[in-house]
Amino acid sequence: MHPMLKIVGRWFLVLVGIVLLIYVGEDLLLRFRVSHNGANAVFDSVTTYEAGAIKGGRQEFYFDQPQQETCVKAMFPHFGDAPCWYARRHTMKLLTKDLSAPRLNAMPPAAWFRARAARSST
């Protein structure tokens, strides 16, 4: 094995070990804070909005139904919640199920080719 590859591999393992130690340390710190100060010391909430895909590849935003998403005040996700620094930057949730649009991957191959040919001729 090439010596440079060994060095890179070792540094990679060291980096993974450091990230793992930070994650475990942060998890233990959060559990300590919850047990001594309550959940409000660790958790926060962020208002999120939903958006749906419409014809033409555009999106429609639904501001009339805001959702409250719980986030954790940490660097990494813990307790099944996203970190607050990430949740605050991603307040729009795209709804992926668009039942009104035809799903070409659900059609048999012959129907897919007919649908594609019909679209290209118009």
Protein Blocks (a to p, Z undefined) as FASTA:
>chain_A
ZZklmmmmmmmmmmmmmmmmmmmmmmmmmmmmmmmnojklmgccdddddddddehhiacd
dfklccdddddddfbdcehiacfklmmmmmbccdfbdfkbccfklpcfklmmmmmmmmmm
ZZ
